[in-house]
Amino acid sequence: MKRMSPRAGLLVLVITGAIWAQTPLKPGPELQKLHVWVGHWTVELDLRAGPLGPGGKIAAEYDGEMILGSFFFEGRWKEKGILGEYRAFEIVGYDTVNRNYPFNWYQDNGTITSGALTITGNTQIWEGGKYILGGTPYLFKDTFTFSPDLMFVTEKAEISVDGRTWVPFWDGKYTKATPAPKTK
């Protein structure tokens, strides 16, 4: 196998850089739809009693920002309530082929949840693969409805074992404490 000389490697880097400099990539308009989450949110959740345990109130905070040249969104979650203290963060982008917003949710118990977000008007539906609760995997669906001024959100979370029968999991109310910065 032939090795590339340092001079040839440098030439490839220079040419690639010159091409990228001529066609700068910019986030598409779809990514603007994630900007509604930018800022600081206070959250009140009402966990439903059910097969997973008792219900109760949970207080949380959520902070969101666009990252990596505004091609991705990062959200950070911190809560305290009936389930104890909990932290998580998520990364969301836009998939131009599937026309949705894939996400990964990372929890402080080591669980990783993946799924896709769809956006229609002021409604966002987060659906995903396995969400591990008490060692059992569940499918989840989380519907967020924004107020017209985008400063208030209601949430309805549901879980399912089979993807056909859905059970209410929690209801949430989000209030934006820090508006997203104006974009140009």
C-alpha positions as CSV (number, residue, x, y, z in Angstrom):
1,M,0.0,0.0,0.0
2,K,1.3,3.4,-1.0
3,R,1.4,6.2,1.6
4,M,0.5,9.7,0.8
5,S,3.4,12.1,1.1
6,P,3.0,15.0,3.5
7,R,3.2,17.4,0.6
8,A,0.3,15.6,-1.2
9,G,-1.8,15.6,2.0
10,L,-1.2,19.3,2.4
11,L,-2.3,19.9,-1.2
12,V,-5.5,17.9,-0.6
13,L,-6.3,20.0,2.5
14,V,-5.6,23.3,0.6
15,I,-7.9,22.3,-2.3
16,T,-10.6,21.0,0.0
17,G,-10.4,24.2,2.0
18,A,-10.6,26.4,-1.1
19,I,-13.7,24.5,-2.3
20,W,-15.4,24.9,1.1
21,A,-14.5,28.6,1.2
22,Q,-16.3,29.1,-2.1
23,T,-19.5,27.4,-1.1
24,P,-20.1,28.1,2.6
25,L,-22.7,25.9,4.1
26,K,-25.6,27.6,5.9
27,P,-28.3,26.1,8.1
28,G,-31.5,25.5,6.1
29,P,-34.8,27.2,7.0
30,E,-36.0,23.9,8.6
31,L,-33.5,24.5,11.4
32,Q,-35.2,27.8,12.3
33,K,-38.1,25.8,13.6
34,L,-35.8,24.6,16.5
35,H,-35.2,28.1,17.6
36,V,-38.5,28.2,19.5
37,W,-36.7,26.1,22.2
38,V,-33.7,28.5,22.6
39,G,-33.7,30.1,26.0
40,H,-34.5,29.1,29.6
41,W,-37.8,27.3,30.4
42,T,-39.4,26.5,33.7
43,V,-41.4,23.3,33.6
44,E,-44.2,21.7,35.7
45,L,-44.9,18.0,35.0
46,D,-47.8,16.0,36.4
47,L,-46.7,12.4,36.3
48,R,-49.6,10.0,35.8
49,A,-50.1,7.1,38.2
50,G,-50.2,3.9,36.3
51,P,-48.4,0.6,35.7
52,L,-45.0,2.3,36.1
53,G,-45.7,3.6,39.6
54,P,-47.3,6.4,41.5
55,G,-48.1,9.8,40.0
56,G,-46.8,13.1,41.3
57,K,-45.5,16.6,40.6
58,I,-42.1,17.3,39.1
59,A,-40.4,20.7,38.8
60,A,-37.8,21.1,36.1
61,E,-35.7,23.5,34.1
62,Y,-34.8,23.3,30.5
63,D,-32.1,25.3,28.7
64,G,-31.8,25.3,24.9
65,E,-29.3,26.7,22.4
66,M,-28.3,26.3,18.8
67,I,-24.8,24.8,18.5
68,L,-22.2,24.0,15.8
69,G,-23.0,26.9,13.5
70,S,-26.7,26.6,14.2
71,F,-26.8,23.2,12.4
72,F,-27.8,21.5,15.7
73,F,-29.8,22.2,18.8
74,E,-28.7,21.2,22.3
75,G,-31.2,21.0,25.2
76,R,-30.3,20.5,28.9
77,W,-32.8,19.2,31.4
78,K,-32.7,19.3,35.2
79,E,-35.6,18.1,37.4
80,K,-36.5,17.4,41.0
81,G,-39.6,15.6,42.1
82,I,-41.2,12.3,43.0
83,L,-38.6,10.4,41.1
84,G,-35.7,12.3,42.8
85,E,-33.2,14.4,40.9
86,Y,-32.6,13.8,37.2
87,R,-30.4,15.3,34.5
88,A,-30.3,14.8,30.8
89,F,-29.4,16.5,27.5
90,E,-30.3,16.1,23.9
91,I,-29.0,16.9,20.5
92,V,-31.4,17.5,17.6
93,G,-30.6,18.1,13.9
94,Y,-32.4,18.1,10.6
95,D,-32.4,15.1,8.1
96,T,-32.9,16.4,4.6
97,V,-33.6,12.9,3.2
98,N,-36.3,11.9,5.7
99,R,-37.5,15.4,6.3
100,N,-37.5,15.1,10.1
101,Y,-35.5,16.0,13.1
102,P,-33.5,13.1,14.5
103,F,-32.6,13.4,18.1
104,N,-30.7,11.6,20.9
105,W,-31.6,12.0,24.5
106,Y,-28.8,11.1,27.1
107,Q,-29.8,10.5,30.7
108,D,-27.7,10.5,33.9
109,N,-28.6,6.9,34.4
110,G,-26.8,5.9,31.2
111,T,-29.9,5.5,29.1
112,I,-29.8,6.8,25.5
113,T,-33.1,7.3,23.7
114,S,-33.2,8.0,20.0
115,G,-36.1,9.1,17.8
116,A,-37.4,11.7,15.4
117,L,-39.3,15.0,15.8
118,T,-41.9,16.2,13.3
119,I,-43.1,19.8,13.2
120,T,-46.4,21.0,11.9
121,G,-47.3,24.6,12.7
122,N,-47.1,25.1,16.4
123,T,-47.2,21.4,17.2
124,Q,-44.1,19.2,17.6
125,I,-44.3,15.4,18.1
126,W,-41.3,13.6,19.4
127,E,-41.4,9.9,18.8
128,G,-38.8,7.4,19.4
129,G,-37.3,4.1,20.0
130,K,-36.9,2.5,23.4
131,Y,-37.2,4.5,26.5
132,I,-36.0,2.4,29.4
133,L,-38.1,2.6,32.6
134,G,-37.5,0.2,35.5
135,G,-35.6,-2.1,33.1
136,T,-38.5,-2.4,30.7
137,P,-38.2,-0.8,27.2
138,Y,-41.2,1.4,26.1
139,L,-41.9,3.3,22.9
140,F,-42.8,6.9,23.6
141,K,-44.7,9.8,21.9
142,D,-44.4,13.3,23.3
143,T,-46.7,16.0,21.8
144,F,-45.8,19.7,22.4
145,T,-48.2,22.5,21.5
146,F,-46.9,26.1,21.5
147,S,-48.9,29.2,22.3
148,P,-49.1,31.7,19.4
149,D,-46.4,33.9,21.1
150,L,-44.2,30.8,21.5
151,M,-43.7,31.6,25.2
152,F,-45.8,28.8,26.6
153,V,-46.0,25.1,25.8
154,T,-48.3,22.3,26.8
155,E,-47.0,18.7,26.7
156,K,-48.7,15.3,26.6
157,A,-46.4,12.3,26.9
158,E,-47.5,8.8,26.2
159,I,-45.8,5.4,26.4
160,S,-46.5,2.0,24.7
161,V,-45.1,-1.5,24.9
162,D,-46.3,-2.5,21.5
163,G,-46.7,0.8,19.5
164,R,-50.5,0.2,19.2
165,T,-51.9,0.9,22.6
166,W,-50.7,4.2,24.2
167,V,-51.0,5.1,27.9
168,P,-50.7,8.7,29.2
169,F,-47.4,9.1,31.1
170,W,-47.3,12.8,32.0
171,D,-48.7,16.2,31.2
172,G,-46.4,19.3,31.2
173,K,-46.5,23.0,31.2
174,Y,-43.5,25.0,30.0
175,T,-43.0,28.7,30.5
176,K,-40.2,30.5,28.7
177,A,-38.3,32.7,31.1
178,T,-35.6,33.9,28.6
179,P,-36.7,34.5,25.0
180,A,-34.6,33.3,22.1
181,P,-32.4,35.9,20.6
182,K,-33.7,37.5,17.4
183,T,-32.3,35.9,14.3
184,K,-31.4,37.9,11.2
